[in-house]
Amino acid sequence: MKLTVEQVGHLAELARLELGEEELNTMTGQFASILEYVDRIQQVDTAGVEPFTMPAKDEGWRKDEAYVCDDAARDIILSNFPSRAGDLLAAPGVFQTPKK
């Protein structure tokens, strides 16, 4: 599968990357190489190969716990937010188009 420069430009836009014309041409070639490699991998005969998984060990994950802090600590934390919406951290929406 080969991508066009326009398709790579569209992917860059979706990823919010600003690429120049030279970068788009370079990325188009790199995508072609990656897709050719994936094509080669898909042709490998894996019949009879058992799937291999490695479950995560319990000791490798931290427990999700809520921490209680006093009002002074809370005020310090909130004062360090670059942008707030009330007592919440304000962040740009994932699916919003960034303003230029």
N, C-alpha and C positions, 0 to 999 in steps of 0.2 A: 504494500500500500504506500503510495507516495502522496505527500501533502503538497499543496500549492503554497506560494508565499502568502496569498490572501487567507488561507486557512490557518497558517501559522500566526499571521497577524491577528486573526480572530481569537485564537487561543491565548495569545499574549494579552489581548484586551480583557478577556475573561479573567486572566490571572493578575490583572492590573499592572502589567509590565509595559513600560514605554521603551520600545525597541526602534532603533533607527533602521534605515534601509539595509545597510551592511549587516547589521545584527540579524535582521529578518532573513536575509539570504543565508547567513551562517547557520542559523537555527533550523532553517528548512532542510539543509544538508544533514545536519546532526539528527533531526527527527527521522529522515530517510534511513540513516544508518541504524538507528535504534529499532525502527519498525522492521527492517530487513533481518536484524538479529532475532527479534521476537518471532518472526516468520520461521526462521531456521529452528528455533527452540520448539515451536509447535509441531514440527515434523519429526521430532524424536519419538521413537516407539517406546511408550511407557506401559505397554500391556504387561500385566503380571507384577508390576512394581507396587509394593504395599505403600500406602500413604504413611508419612512420618509426621508426627506432631510431638511437640514438647510442651506439656502443660506447665503453666507458670506455677512456681512454688509459692506457698502461702507466705513464707518469710520474705519474699521479694517484693511484696506489695505493702504499702502503708495503709492503715485503716483510715477511712474517711470519717473524721471526727469534727464536731463543732467545738470551737474554743470560745470561752467566755472571757471578756475583758472588761475592765472598769471604764467609766465614762472618759477619763483622761486619756487612756490608751486609745480608745475609739476615736476621740477628737484628733489625736496625732495621726492615726491611720487615715482618717478622712481628709485631713489637711494636706496629705501627700498625693491625693488623687489629682491628676492633671486636669480632669474635667468631671463634674459631678452632676447627677440628676437627683436632687434630694440627698439621701444618704447612700446612694448607689454610685458605682463607677460608671460614667458615661463613656461609651465606646461607639465607634462608627458601626452601622449595620453591615452585616456581611453581604447582603444582597442589594445594597444601595450603590448607585453609581457615584464614585467620588467626584466632588466639585473641583473644577479646574480653575 
